[in-house]
Amino acid sequence: MSYPALQELLPHRGDMLLLDAIEHHEPGQGLTTVKSVTPNEFWVPGHFPGNPVMPGVLLTEALAQSCAAFMALENRRAETGDDQQTEPQVYLLLRSDVRFIKPVKPTALLHCDVKQVDASAAFTEFRVEARVDQERCVRGKLYVACRPLPQEVPV
C-alpha cells in the first residue's frame, strides 16, 4: 500500500505522517510498515547536531501510526467487507510501554511490525517492534483507541 493510500487511512499530513508504505498486512493479525529515514527530516538539525538520532517519541509515533493503519483497515473490512472508505475515525495512543534498544540514524529504512494482542470496545493492545537492517531498535506494547472524528475541531 502506497503513501497516497496511507493518507486515506490516517489523518496525519506533512512531516507528521511518519510512514511511507504498508509492506505487509495480515488481516486480523497485524501489519508491517516502512519509513525511509532521510537526512532532510525536520528533526535532523537539532537532534543532535553532528550526530543525528531519530527521537524516541517519533519512533513511538511511527509505531502508533502503524497500529492506527491496521485498525483502519480492520474497521473498513468489518463495516464494508472490503477496503472502501468508511466514516472518518481518529486513532488515539492511550499508553506506551516501549524500550529503545538501538539508535535510528538518517538513511535508515525503518520497518515497523505491529501485532494485535487483544481488542475490546475501549482499546486495542499491540505488541510492536521497529527494525533497521533486521536489527531490533524498539520493542514493546502500545494501547490504541478508535473514536469517531469530530465534525468540527475548535481552533
C-alpha positions as CSV (number, residue, x, y, z in Angstrom):
1,M,0.0,0.0,0.0
2,S,1.4,3.3,-1.1
3,Y,1.8,6.8,0.5
4,P,-1.4,8.2,-1.0
5,A,-3.3,5.1,0.3
6,L,-1.9,5.7,3.8
7,Q,-3.3,9.3,3.6
8,E,-6.7,7.8,3.1
9,L,-6.3,5.7,6.2
10,L,-4.7,8.2,8.6
11,P,-5.4,11.9,9.2
12,H,-1.7,12.9,9.5
13,R,-0.1,15.1,6.9
14,G,3.2,16.5,6.0
15,D,6.1,15.9,8.4
16,M,3.8,14.2,10.9
17,L,2.9,11.3,8.6
18,L,5.8,9.0,9.6
19,L,5.1,6.1,7.3
20,D,5.8,5.7,3.6
21,A,4.0,2.4,2.9
22,I,2.4,-0.7,4.2
23,E,4.8,-3.5,3.3
24,H,2.6,-6.5,4.5
25,H,-0.8,-6.8,6.1
26,E,-2.2,-9.9,7.7
27,P,-5.9,-9.4,8.3
28,G,-6.9,-10.0,12.0
29,Q,-3.2,-10.3,13.0
30,G,-1.0,-7.3,12.2
31,L,1.0,-5.5,9.6
32,T,4.4,-4.2,8.7
33,T,5.1,-0.6,7.6
34,V,8.2,1.0,6.2
35,K,9.6,4.5,6.7
36,S,12.7,5.8,4.9
37,V,14.5,8.0,7.4
38,T,16.1,10.7,5.3
39,P,18.8,13.2,6.0
40,N,16.4,16.1,5.4
41,E,13.9,15.1,8.2
42,F,12.8,18.1,10.3
43,W,14.5,16.8,13.4
44,V,18.0,16.2,12.0
45,P,19.5,19.6,12.5
46,G,18.6,19.7,16.2
47,H,18.6,16.1,17.5
48,F,21.6,16.1,17.7
49,P,23.9,18.4,15.6
50,G,26.7,16.4,14.1
51,N,25.2,13.1,15.3
52,P,21.5,12.9,14.4
53,V,19.4,10.3,16.1
54,M,15.6,9.9,15.4
55,P,13.8,10.9,18.6
56,G,12.2,8.2,20.6
57,V,8.9,10.0,20.6
58,L,8.9,9.9,16.7
59,L,9.8,6.2,16.7
60,T,6.8,5.6,19.1
61,E,4.6,7.7,16.8
62,A,5.6,5.7,13.8
63,L,4.6,2.5,15.6
64,A,1.4,4.1,16.8
65,Q,0.6,5.2,13.2
66,S,1.2,1.6,12.1
67,C,-1.3,0.4,14.7
68,A,-3.8,3.0,13.5
69,A,-3.3,1.9,9.9
70,F,-4.0,-1.7,10.9
71,M,-7.1,-0.7,12.9
72,A,-8.4,1.5,10.0
73,L,-8.0,-1.5,7.6
74,E,-9.7,-3.8,10.0
75,N,-12.6,-1.3,10.6
76,R,-13.1,-1.0,6.8
77,R,-13.3,-4.7,6.4
78,A,-15.7,-5.1,9.3
79,E,-18.0,-2.3,8.0
80,T,-17.9,-2.8,4.3
81,G,-16.3,-6.2,3.7
82,D,-13.5,-4.6,1.7
83,D,-11.0,-1.7,1.7
84,Q,-13.5,1.0,0.9
85,Q,-13.6,4.3,2.8
86,T,-15.9,4.4,5.8
87,E,-16.8,7.2,8.3
88,P,-13.8,9.2,9.5
89,Q,-12.1,7.9,12.6
90,V,-9.4,9.2,14.9
91,Y,-6.9,6.8,16.5
92,L,-5.6,7.8,19.9
93,L,-2.5,6.4,21.6
94,L,-3.6,5.7,25.1
95,R,-0.5,4.1,26.6
96,S,3.0,3.1,25.5
97,D,5.4,0.7,27.1
98,V,8.4,0.6,24.8
99,R,12.1,0.0,25.1
100,F,14.7,1.7,22.9
101,I,17.4,-0.7,22.0
102,K,19.5,0.9,19.2
103,P,19.5,4.4,17.7
104,V,18.0,5.1,14.3
105,K,20.0,7.4,12.1
106,P,19.2,9.2,8.8
107,T,19.5,6.9,5.7
108,A,17.9,4.0,7.7
109,L,15.0,2.0,6.3
110,L,12.7,1.6,9.3
111,H,10.4,-1.4,9.4
112,C,7.6,-1.2,12.0
113,D,5.9,-4.5,12.9
114,V,2.6,-4.4,14.9
115,K,0.7,-7.5,16.1
116,Q,-2.7,-7.3,17.6
117,V,-2.7,-9.0,21.1
118,D,-6.1,-8.2,22.4
119,A,-9.1,-6.0,21.4
120,S,-12.0,-4.6,23.3
121,A,-14.6,-1.9,22.6
122,A,-12.4,0.5,24.5
123,F,-8.9,-0.1,23.0
124,T,-6.7,-2.5,21.2
125,E,-3.4,-3.8,22.6
126,F,-0.5,-4.3,20.2
127,R,2.9,-5.9,20.5
128,V,5.3,-3.7,18.5
129,E,8.8,-3.8,17.1
130,A,10.9,-1.5,14.9
131,R,13.9,-2.8,13.0
132,V,16.6,-1.4,10.8
133,D,18.6,-3.9,8.7
134,Q,16.9,-6.8,10.6
135,E,18.2,-5.4,13.9
136,R,15.6,-4.5,16.5
137,C,15.8,-0.9,17.6
138,V,12.5,-0.6,19.5
139,R,10.2,-3.2,21.2
140,G,7.2,-3.1,23.5
141,K,3.4,-2.7,23.7
142,L,1.1,0.1,22.6
143,Y,-2.6,0.6,23.5
144,V,-4.7,2.4,20.9
145,A,-8.3,3.6,20.8
146,C,-10.5,4.3,17.9
147,R,-13.1,7.1,18.1
148,P,-15.3,8.9,15.6
149,L,-13.6,12.0,14.2
150,P,-15.3,15.2,15.5
151,Q,-17.0,17.1,12.7
152,E,-15.6,20.5,13.9
153,V,-12.5,20.9,15.8
154,P,-12.2,24.3,17.6
155,V,-9.0,26.2,16.8
